[in-house]
């Protein structure tokens, strides 16, 4: 027998109208490429999104077609998301940090009809425009006064486009399984693959994100998603904040330590989220200028493992609570967040940090498990580590156009490519990406553990660990270090710092100093490039073994 409850569909247009009706006056603030901060509210967001939906229909955009954005986090970008998806088309966020060939590939693969772009990316688009096969025009996210002189064909001014449109638009009552958003994985191997979110998955994911043991978002919060909207949905925040009616502060293009600090203070932000590299810049800026955070209470950090020293600094120097988070584009992206369970409140500082360096507990409705190479489930004892598999209604079941073939096993589990432990209380800890783990003498060494330890050493700004071929052990770890500004920290000092904090056989065989460590378009250490760079590297321990 079926239940007798209403079949109202879960649609992102419903989030927008809810915010406008119940939190209409709540502020949305954007740092603009063109100049001063822009301010308006949820009523204006909804009204302008409806005008844009009318304009999109006028441009001939049909339900099910993709419309791309190449844009920073600003109010216009949020309007694009709600208008495109709300009318039944698909909002395709393109990561502008991808290589031109990758942008061409994904725009053609998605069959994007229009590209909505910030002024910043005009040059980038001009260089590739003639290779974009399906794009009918470019909408420049600006007003008439700032329209650039551009060779882009059919360049339309955003403000002109919506100026004459009616603010009356009836959002269609779509099936909640209708495609809503598209985001390509960064494709460290092979071509990027399209992850196609539905309205249902986005609404469920945003609801899960607001939960008290997830991001704990409320109407009284002032939230700044520093994580870009083109990086896996800004981790739900462009949906979750309107859902609760929080103040939404969109930081635009300047994400350096000083700009982020000023916005955190000026807008009295109490909750924010981004990858560790952003926080590294912020902490360096604050340390160099002897600054304090007067409003920030909580920060979600994920996308890469968060070093213990970063959590320690945020919590014990600046009084900001850190929630370490893990997820992936294919998971909308949130999978786990590290928030304490009952009984953990009174642990001492080191014991708290021991927990906080873990990626945390699943948020409902995500399921996780770890398996061995044969697919047998491993113990949740905090020691056994294996392939991390995930399942749930906010997780991909296939990539766009079937790329990559079947991605689920017989029971519907998706292999994340990560290696992890799960402890008896359900706290998951990533040991490594399966392709980055160092295989030494038949045992595994976690590159993440070594990196996190090394960045705690005074004088070290950033650390990366890769496996280097070794005649006896198969692979041994090479530690690659970027020194902090003005530091002369030596190989021996770093090794002495690490000694005794990890098993002897985990100690790096050598240390290489570099000026810069390469990062991917989403701020992760680019291990493939480092492996190429150090392909001919000979470890000092190799000779002895030969
Ligand atoms: P990309 O950023 O490359 O587009 P994703 O954002 O989907 O792709 O990356 C997902 C991967 O990032 C995860 O599978 C995991 O390896 C890594 N990752 C994300 N969060 C964390 C974390 N907190 N700790 C360690 N690794 C993480």
Boltz pocket constraint, residues with backbone or C-beta under 6 A from the ligand:
constraints:
  - pocket:
      binder: B
      contacts: [[A, 184], [A, 185], [A, 186], [A, 187], [A, 232], [A, 301], [A, 302], [A, 303], [A, 304], [A, 305], [A, 306], [A, 324], [A, 325], [A, 326], [A, 327], [A, 328], [A, 329], [A, 330], [A, 333], [A, 359], [A, 416], [A, 417], [A, 418], [A, 430], [A, 432], [A, 433], [A, 520], [A, 522], [A, 524]]
      max_distance: 6.0
